[in-house]
C-alpha cells in the first residue's frame, strides 16, 4: 500500500463525512479497528492529527477539513465513473418521512418505475436519513430540515402548509385557543412539535393543553381526528381529500398559515449515477408543477 493510497483517503473521507469511526466502518464494510488503523496511518504519513476523539464520534481538525476539501471532488468523481459503469437497472435508494413519501412522492415516481427504475426506500426522521445519505447508504433524501451535513447538497423542493383541523361533528368552527384548551388534542409526539409551532405562529402563545392521544404517524393522527377523537394540526397535503369531502373542517383561517420547507438532498458524487440524476430531475420537475402542499 503506497503512503497516500486511495484506500486511506476513502477511509479518511468516510470518517470526515460521518463524524464517526463506527459509522465509517459500517459504510465501508470494514471493522472499526481497521478504520482506526487506516486513519492513524494517514495521520502518521501527513505528520498531523486529523481528528479529535470525542465521547461520541470524532471532530475533524482544520487540517482534516482542508484535506477533505482537496480530495473529495476527485474521489467523488472517480466513484462516479465506477457507478456509471454499473448496470442501468441499479436500484436508487431514497429516504424520506413516511407519510409524505408514501402519500405524495410514490405516485410521482410511478412513471419511472413503469419504465424500468428499481427503487428502494427508507422511512424515518430527517437527521437519521441525512446521516445515512452522507455515509453512502442512501442516494437521495427528502428532508424536512435544511441539510447541514458534510458531503451533501440540497435544493428547496416544496413548502408544506399546516392546518388546524377537526371533525365537523365536534362543532368547533370559530373556536379560539381558550375554547380549544378544553378539547382533546391528538398529536404526533408528546412534546407537540407541530402543534407548538402552529400555536405560536397563529395564536402567539404556547398551547395550554397536553396531548390526549399520541400517534407517531401523521396518517394515524388524521384517522383519529376524522373519527372525532379531537383536534390536531396536520399538513395540508394529508387533509386535502377529507376537506373536500367535508369529513374534516379547518378551525382557523390565518392570513399566513405556518409552512415548512422540504429539501431534496443528494450525496456528493451520486449524481454521476444516471438513475439517481434521473430521479432527482424528475422529482424537481414534478414538485415544480404540483399544487401547494
N, C-alpha and C positions, 0 to 999 in steps of 0.2 A: 504494500500500500504506500503510495507516494505521500509525502508530508501533508500536502493540501489536496487530498483526493476528493472526488465528488461525493463519496460516501460520507466523509467527515463534514463537508459543507451541507449536505442534505440533512444530516442529523442535527447539525447546529441550527439550521433554518427551522426545522420542525420544533425544536425546543423553544426557539425565539418566538415562533408564532403561537404556540400553545401555552407558553409560560409554565411548562411542567415537564419534568423528566418522564413521569408516568404516562402522561397523555402522548408525548412524543414517541415513547416506546410502543404504545398501542397503535399509533398511526403508522409507524414504520415496520411493525411486526418484529420488533427486537425485544430483548429483555432489558429491564431497567439498568442492570449493571453494564450491559453493552453500550447503552446510550451514554451513561455516565462516563465510561471509559473513553468513548469517542470524543465527548466534549472536553475531557481533561487532556487528551492527546492534542486536540486543536489548540487549546489554551497554551499547552507546552510549546507547540510549534510557533505560535504567534507571540509567545512570551508576555501574555497579558491575560487577566481574568475576563471572562465573557459573561458570567452570570453570578449574581449574589444569591446564595441559598437562603430561602425563606422558610418559615414553619410549614407553609403550604405552597409548593411550587418554587419558581425561581424568578428573579428580576434581571433583565438584561442590563449590562453596564453600557456606558456611552460607546465603548469600543465595539460591543456586540451590535448596537443599533447601527453603527456606521458600516460594519461588515455586512449586516443583513441588507442594508440599502444598496450596497455594491453588488452582492451576489444574487439577491432574489430575482431580479429581472432575467438574468441569464439562466438560472436554474429553472425558473418557471417556463421560459421559452423552450429549453431543452425538454422538459417534461411535456410541454405542449406538442412538440414534434412526435414524441413517443405516443402520446394519447391520440394524435391524429391518425396514427397507423393502426389503431385498434379497429376491430370490425365495426362497420357502420351501425350495427344494431346494439352497440354497447349501451347499457342502461344509464339513464340520468337519475341521480339521487337528489330529490327535492325535499326540503323540510319546511314546516310552517305550523301555525296554530291550527289545531284540529278542526275547529268549526269553520274557519274561513277557507282552509284548504279543501275541506270536503264539500262545502256548500257552494263556493264560488270558483275556486281555481280548477277543480277537476273537470267541470263542464267546459271550461275554456280550452283545456288540453285534449279534449276528446278528438278533434280532427287530427292532431299529431299522432295520437295513439293508433287511430284507424289507418294512418299512413305508414306505420311501422315503428313508432317510438316505443322503446322499452322504458318504463318508469318505475322507480322505487321511491316510496315516500316515508318520511319520518315525522311524527307529530310530537309537538312539545312546546316548551317555553323558549322565547327568543334567545335568552342568554345561553342556554344549553345548545340550541341549534347553531348559533353563531360559533361557539367553541368547536362543534363538530365540523363546521364549514372550514374554519381556519386549519383544523387538523387534517383535512382532506377526506373526511368520512362522508361529506355531502358536497354536491356541486353547486347547488343554488339553495337559498333560504329566503322565504318571505318572512320578514321580521317586523314586529310591531314597535320596535325601538330602533333608533338610529345606530347602525353598527359602528363600533369604535374598537375594532379588532384588527391587529396586525395581519396583513396578507389578505384583507377582504375589502372589496369595493362595493358600493351600493348606490342605487338610484331610487328617488322617491317614486312610488308606484300608485298609491291611491290615498284618498282621505276618507277615513271611516267616521261616520256621524253616529252619535249616540242619542237615544230617545228614552224618556221615562214612560213606561207603558203599564197597562193593567187590563184585565178582562172587563168588558163593559158592564157585566153583571155586578161589579163592586160599586158602581155608581160614584166614581171618584172624579168625574170630569170637573175641572176647575179647582180641584183641591190644592191647597198650598202646603208648604213644608210642615206647618203646625198640625194640620189635619192628617197628613201622611205619616206623621210620627206615631200615630195610633194604629196604623195598618201593617200587617205582617210584611216583612221585607224578604224577598228571595234574592240571594246573592251568589256570586261566583266563588268568593273566598271570604273567610272570616273577617279580614281587615278591610273589606269593601272597596277594593281599589277603583273599580269602575264607578260605583255609586258615589264615593267620596269626591271624585273628580267632577262628576256631574253636579253634585250639590254645591260645591264651591263655585263652579263656573256660573250656574244658573241662579242659585238662591243666595250666593255669597256667604255661606256658612257650612259647617260640617253637618252631616246627617245626625239627627238626635237618636235614631233607633239602631239597635243591633239586628243582625240577620236572624230571622226566624227559621229559614231554610237555607242551607248551603249546598250547592251542587257544582262541582268543579268542571262543568261542561256547559257552555252557554246554550247549547241545544236543550239540555235538561232544564235550565232556568226558564227558557222560552216555554217549554211544555208545562212547567209548574205555574207560570203566570197565566198562560192560556186557560188552565184549569181553574183559575180563580184563587190560587193559594195566596196571592198578594201582589205587590208591585215590584218592579225592578227596572234597572237601566240596561238596555241592550243595544247592540249595533243595529243600525237601520237595515242593513242588508238581511239580517236574520229575521226581522219583523215584517218585511215588505209584503209577503203574501197574507199574513194574518191581518195587517192593517187594511189591505184591500178587501179582504173577506169580512171585515167587521168583527173578527174574533179577538182583536186587541184594539185599544184606543190609546192615543198619546195623552198625557196628563199635563203637559206644558208645551208652550209654543214660544221658545226663546228667540230673540232676534238673531242670535248666533248660537247654534247648537254646538256643544263640545265636539271636537273632532280629534282624531289621532291619525298621524301619517304612517303608512306602511311602506316598507322598503323592499326592493328586490336585491339581495346581496349575492355576490359571486366570489368564489375563491380566486385569488390572483393566479393567472395561468390557465384556469379551467376553460376560458372561452376559446382556447385553441382546440378544444374538443368540439367537433362540429355539432353534435347533438345538443350539447349544453348551450352553445351560441344560438342554436335554432329555438330552443325552449325559451331562452331569455328574450329574444327578439319577439317571439310570438306573444309572450305574456305582456311585454311592454305595449305592444300594439293593441292587444285585447283590452287592457285596462284603459288605454287612451280613449277608446270608443265606448267603454262600458258606462252605465249610469252611475251617479254618485252613490257612494256607499255610506 
